Amino acid sequence: MASSPTILQRSRLVHRVAVGSFFFLQGLSFASWGSRIPNIQQKMGLSEAGLGAVLLALPVGLLLSLPVAGWVIAKLGSRRVLLFSAVLYCTTLVAIGYAASTLLLVLVLFVFGFGGNLMNISVNTQGVGVEALYKKSIMASFHGLWSLAGFTGAAIGTLMIGKAVAPFHHFLLILLLSVLAIAVASRFVLREDVNTDTDKPIFVMPDKSLIDLGIICFFAMICEGAMFDWSGVYFKKVVGADKAWVGVGYTAFMFTMAGTRFVADWFTSRFGLKRILQASGILTAAGLLIAVLWPHLYTAILGFLLVGAGVSSVVPLVYSAAGKSKVMSPGVALAAVSTIGFFGFLIGPPLIGFVAGATSLRISFTIIAAMGLSVALVATKSKTIA
């Protein structure tokens, strides 16, 4: 008979489930908001341009939280920040559904972006701590839960729309479920962060290792941002897919992105971070080039499947490596790397639009393929990534 789990094994598992639940809750809240954007646009009577202007409030809030997140986590610890930001994030979601004016919606979306990034950095700091308990890579599986929550949130949103449930009542249900989960999971998240040292400066320039990780994150998030915003457009205008198949490229991308995250940790433990980043960049570039060179339904689907697998583990593995920084506390290091990466997420979608306007969408995607290949090149040349 197999021996029963040790107390240490049980403790690690409890911490892992608790922290994983916060990753899931964040993904669920974000997907719930995303699924109801058309309804909120209709409620507010916003034009396409008006909606675009309103939606800018969310990344602005996220951007302004970047220098704050690392500092407050270093001062208060990731547990306090995580619990506060998780409640703030879910509560703000309800406020989005309640907002009765465009100005109020803008203000609430700003807070939603600000709180979302506080939660992102603090929950990833917790993930670094749990990973240290396991002494192996498990960060990608946490991000897999975030992706799984995205599918769940989209499915719930579709159900709510079908039942003609107002966004406010939909979001209120998500809040009630989230508060219940937070109340249970909060008892089991890590109370102390790993790799903390009061002598470590909070405001310091990132060292070469963090800069390399940030650049890799930047290129990867250019690819992610492009796929999130332009997959449907590519299938409609370049692939020429029927209306019912326009969304299949995005679905294929999200499917392999979510699924690969649950196996990426095993491959990383076996082959090392450098090789996985190299493979990720090559897969991303290959997938995009297949979709560009053979823009037909089945080949484009294959290409987008490869892109999803390629970008899936880059950000979580980069976050994991950043959390082990020897010059910064985990929260500050994560904030530094995510700041660099975030600009890639902002640049990717408009870059495609500008290049496509001047040339074509296929050339735009070729440039994004070069960004994917850059992930592999930077990982190869970096002397700080093993």
N, C-alpha and C positions, 0 to 999 in steps of 0.2 A: 504494500500500500504506500502510495506517495505520501511524503511528509506534509503536514499542514503548513501553510504559509507562515513565515516568521513575522514577528511584530513589525520589523523594519519593512518587509515587503507589503504588509497591509497598510502601513503608514504611507508609503510611497504611492500606493494605488489610490488611497483616499485623497491625497493631495492632487494626484493627477486628474481624478474625476472632478474634483471641486474646481480646479483651474480650467479644465476643459469645458465645464459648464458655462463659465464666463465667456470663453471664446464663442461658444454656441449662442449665448444670449446676445452678444454683440452682433453676430451675423444675422440672427433672427430679426433684431430691431432694424438693422440697416435694410434688409431685404423687404421687410414689411413696409417701410417708407417708400422704397423704390417701386413696389408693386402698385402703389396708390397715387403715384405722381400724376397720371392722366386725370384721375378723379379730382384731385386737388386743383389742377390747372382749370378744369371745367368749373369747379365751385367758385374759384376766384375770377373767372372770366379772363384769363391771361392768354395773350397771343403767344406764338412760338418764341418770338423775340423777348416778350415780357417774362415768359417762363425761364428762358435762358439767363436773364438778368437776375431773377429771384434766386435761381439755383447757385449763382456765384457766392451767395452768402455762406454756403456750407464749406467749400474749400477755403474761403477767407478765414472762417472760424478755426478750421483745422490748422491753417498756416500760422495763425497768431498763437496757437497753443503750443507749437513746436518748441520754442525756447523756454516755455514755462514748464512743460511736462517733466523734462529731465530734472530740473531744479527742485520742483515740489516733491518728486518721488525720492530724490536724494535726501531731502529734509525730513519728510514724513514717513517714508517707506511705501512700498508699492501696495501693501494691503489696504491701508487707509485710503489711498488715492483710488484704488480699484473699486472699493465699496461705494465711495462717494460718487465716482464717475459713472458707475453702472446704474445707480438709482437715478442720477441726473439724466443719463442717456435715454432710459426707458420713459421717464417722466416727460422729457422734452418731446419724445415721439408723440405722446398724447396731445401735447400742446400744439404740435403741427396740425393734427386733425381738428383741433378746436379753433385755431386761428381764423378770425373773421375778416381780417384786412390784410392787404399785401404787405404793409409795413410790419405788422405783427408777425407775419409769416417769415419775412426776412430776418427779423430779430431772433425768432425761434430757431430758424435754420442755422444761424450763426452759432448759437449756443449748442445746437445739435452737433455741428462740426467740431466745436471746441471740446465738448464733453466726450465725443467719440474718439478723438485722438488721445485725450487723457486716459481713457479706458484702454485704448490700443497699446500705449507704451507701458502702462502699469500691468496689464494682463500678460504682455510679453516678458516683462521683468519677472513676474511670477513663474512664467514658463521656463525661463532660464534657471530659476531656483529649483524647480521640480526636475529639470533635466540634470542638474548637478547631483540630485539624490540618486538618479538612475545611473549616472556615470556613462551615459551614451546619448546619442541623438534621438530626441522625441519631439522636437519643436514642430516638425512638418505635420505630425499627426494632430497637433493642436490647431494648426491652420486648416487642416482637413475638416475639422469640426466646424470651423467658421464657414467653409464652403458648403458643407452639408446643411448648415442652418440657412444658407442662402436659398437652396432648393426648397427647404421646408417653408421658409417665409414666403417665397413666391407661390407655392402651392396653397398656403393659407390665404394669401391675397387673392388668388384666382377664385377660391371658394367664396370669400367675402364679397367680391365683385358680383359673382353669379347670384348670390343671395341678396344683393342690393343693400348690404350693410354699409353704413356710413364710415368713412375713415376714422372718425373720432371713436366710435364704438369698437371698431376693429383694433385700433391702437390701444384702447383701454383694456381689451382682453389680453393683448401682448404684455402690457404693464402688469396686470394681475399675475399672470404666469411667471413673469420675470421676478417680481418681488418675492413670490413664494420660493423660487429657485435660489435667489440671492440670500434669503433668510436661512436656507438650509446649507448652501455651499460656503457661506461666509465663515462658518465655524471651522472649516477645514483648509482654507487657503493658508499659504505660508505666512507666518507672523514676522519673520526676519528675512531680509533679502540676502542672497549670497554675494560674496566678493565685495562687501561693503567695507569701507575704510574711511574714517572721519578725516584722515590726513590727505585723502585724495581731493584735489581741487575740483570744484563744480564747473567753473568757467575756465576751460582750457582748450587749446586747439587740438583737434583729433590727431592721433599719430598716424603713421603711414598705413598701418593695418586697417584702421577704421576708415581712412580715406579710400583705400582700395575697395573695402566692402561697400562703402557708400556709392562709389562709381558703378559697381556691379549692380547694386540696388537701383540706381538711376536708370541704367540701360534696360533692366528687366521690367521696371515699372513703365517705361515708355511703351514697351510691347504690351503690357497688361492694359494700360489705358487705351491704347489703340484698338485692342480686341474688344474691350467692353463697349466702346462707342461706335466702332465702324464695322463690326462683323456683319450686321444686318444689311448695311448699305452696300458692302462689298458683294454679298450674295445677291442682292437685288440688281445692282447696276453692272457688275462685272461678270458674275456667274450667270446672271439672267434666270435665277430660280423663280419658280412659280410662287405666288403669294403665300401658299401654305408652307413653303419650304424656305422662306427668307430667314427665319430664325434658327434654322438647323445648324448653321455654322457656329453661332454663339453657344447653342446647346452642346455641340460637340466639344468646343473649347472648354466650357465649364465642366463637362463630364470628366474629361481626362485630367483637368486641373484639380478637381476635388479628389478623384480616385487615386491619382499618383501621389498625393500628399500622404496617404496612409501607408505607402510602401517606401517613400523616399528616405525615411530614417534608417531603415534596414540597409539600403544601398549605400547610404553615407557612412554608416558604421563599418561596412565591408570594404568599400573602395576609397573612402576619404573625401573630404570636402572639395578639394581642388578638382578631382576627376568628375564628381557629380556636377559641379558648376560648369566644367568644360562640356560635358554631355548635354546639360540643360541648354546652354547657348547654341550648340550645334543642332539640337532637336528643334529649337525655336526657329532658327534661320532656315533649316531644311523644310519645315512645315510651311512657312510663309512663301518660300520660293516655289514649292510644289503648287500652292494655290495661285501664284502669280504666273508660272509658266504653263500650267494646265488648268485654266479657270473653268472647269466643268464641275457639275454637281458633286460627283463621287470623289474626284481627285481633290476638290476644294475641301470637302468634308474630311478626307484623310489628312490634308495639310493642317486644318484647324485642330484636329485631334492631336497631332504632333506638337503644335504650338502650345496647347493646354498642358501636355505632359512636360514640355520644355520649361515653361515659366512657373510651373506649379510649386517647385520647392526652392526656388532661388531666394525669395524674400524671407521665408521662415528660416532657412539655413544661414543666411546672412545675419538675421537677427540673433540667432543662436550664437554665432561666432562673435558678434559685437558684444553680447552679454558677458563674454569671458575676457573683456578688455582688462589689461593690467594697469592702465593709466586713468580710467574713468570707472565710476560705479555703473552697474548695469543699466539703470534708468537713463543716465546721462548719455552713455554710449549708444543706447538704442535710439534716443532722441536725435543724436547727431547723425547717425546713419539714415534714419527715416526722413530727416530733413532733406538730405541730399536726394534720397529716392523719391520723395514727394514731388520734387520739381520735375522729375521724369514723368510722373503720372499726369502732371499738369501740361507738360509740353507735348506728349504723344498725340492726343487727339487733334489739337489745332495744327500740329506739324503735318499730319496727314491731310487735313483740309486745305492748308496753304499750298502744299506740293501738288495735290490733286487738282486744285484750281488752275495751277500754272501748267501742269503736264497731264497726268492721269492718275487714277486710283491705283493702278497696277504699279506704277513707279513709286508711289507713296509706300505701298506695302513692301516693295523691294528695299527701300531705305529702312523700314522697320526691321526687315530681315537682317540688315547690317547691324542694327542695334542689338539684335539677339546674338549675332556672332561676336559682338564686342564683349558680351558677358564671358564667353569662352576665352577670348584673347586676354582680357584683363586678369582673369583667374590664372591663366597660364604664365603670364609675365610677373605676377605678384610673388614676391619672395616671402611674404608674411602669411600666405594661405597654404596650408599643408594638404 
